[in-house]
């Protein structure tokens, strides 16, 4: 990907970045409907009117439904094959895709709650993102790459990470399957369009704005959200990779975060896995 190829995308991103964005705390979840407390949740995946939580310490995935200001549990899933879920998202056919933190493999849970097998991929997956097309973008730490798998699980293509990306921690998808990766050492965001074979850096390092990024999400329209795990906040980044603001802060009270380890965005809803506070925080985007 060359600089000229990003002109249209960056122009749109800069337009959006000029807006003032604020995240208003609108909900907090400590337990499911049965009163079982969450235990060190590390991942969340957003859908329309619902989200799923990788309740890592309890070895399960929980689905929550959002209706206005009301959030309620719908279903909890646990399979013995995936003992330590750290990332989760639901595919368009209802299948749950879950990253197991011990084996570093992506497994599937069928709509009926049964185990649907593993995605066959050599390497050590540290994060993944699902595209509306059904493609799976798997961030392979060992291979220093993102592998794109088609809906059948076959390897469609590979996007290489540049040599200076020393510890990539998460991958997210924007419009037209533009892929983004955030690196914890360089504290930079890298981007690749659907046809690119290698990621390119977006803007300069965010070393002054990030302590240790732990997760990445996008609203699909030019804004990126980075969970600052060690700093206990959410950093907003433009499509050009530039710092556009910071929301929340390190703390224990509702609306504050301690080691946020996962986040997702759906419309004006931002959901954060607040790991060390052992809860999930729900925010609403306001301009």
Beta strands, then each sheet from edge to edge (+ up, - down):
strand 1: 22-29
strand 2: 43-47
strand 3: 50-55
strand 4: 60-67
strand 5: 70-77
strand 6: 85-90
strand 7: 96-100
strand 8: 105-109
strand 9: 115-118
strand 10: 125-130
strand 11: 136-140
strand 12: 145-149
strand 13: 155-160
strand 14: 168-173
strand 15: 179-183
strand 16: 189-192
strand 17: 200-202
strand 18: 213-218
strand 19: 223-228
strand 20: 233-238
strand 21: 243-247
strand 22: 260-266
strand 23: 269-274
strand 24: 279-286
sheet 1: 1+ 24- 23+ 22-
sheet 2: 2+ 3- 4+ 5-
sheet 3: 6+ 7- 8+ 9-
sheet 4: 10+ 11- 12+ 13-
sheet 5: 14+ 15- 16+ 17-
sheet 6: 18+ 19- 20+ 21-
end
